[in-house]
Amino acid sequence: MTEQELAVKEKQEATREEATRPGRTYQPDVDIYETPDALWLWADMPGVEESSIDVDLADGVLGIEGRVSLDDYKDLEPGYTEYNVGNYFRRFSISSDIDVDKIQARVSQGVLALQLPKAEKAKPRKISVKAS
């Protein structure tokens, strides 16, 4: 087994045309997994409450946004920090093979989980072969 150096991953700041809230906005880290029936997306958004998450779909673009309450941090003066507090924003192009009427979202312990079911036409199917 080889030795590996442990390095802290930098948060990627999201660039947007118009910021409507003060402070920085970051891209949440995302994992995407495909099953025969759906795409699954998990986005890390620590510190974001359920009521502060918006998921929208318009013109084939899925947008996720999470807003962090900055009240808990306003009077803190940390001596050292590796965790930057901010909002989260990310967009994804969605295939027409997704059944947009059945998309589901839930959040648990700072992780947003989205289930994007495939339309019936996009699901794999077995084609029978007959002898002639």
C-alpha positions, 0 to 999 in steps of 0.5 A, a space after each residue: 500500500 502506498 502512502 498518501 498525503 492528506 490535503 484539505 479540499 478547498 470549497 469552490 465559490 459559485 459565480 453568479 450574475 446577481 447576488 441577492 444575499 450578502 456573503 459568499 455562495 459555494 458549490 455544494 459537493 455532489 455525488 451522482 449515482 445511476 440505477 436502472 430506474 433513476 438518477 440519485 443526487 446527494 449534495 452536501 449543504 451543512 448548516 442548511 435547514 429544510 425550510 432554507 432549501 429551494 429546488 427548481 426545474 426550468 427549461 431542462 435545468 435543475 437548480 438547488 440553492 441552500 441558504 445558511 443563517 448567518 446569525 449564529 456566526 456574526 459575533 464569532 472571531 475564530 483564531 483558526 478556521 477551515 470551514 467557510 460559512 456561506 450559502 450553496 448554489 448549483 445547477 445541472 442540465 437534466 435529460 428529457 429521459 427524466 420523469 420531471 413530475 416524479 422528482 423527489 427531494 429530502 434533506 437529512 443532517 445537511 445532505 440534500 438527496 434528490 431522486 430523479 426517476 427515469 421515464 419509462 422510455 429511458 428504462 432498460 428493457 428486455 427484448 425477446 428473441 423468437 426463432 423463425 
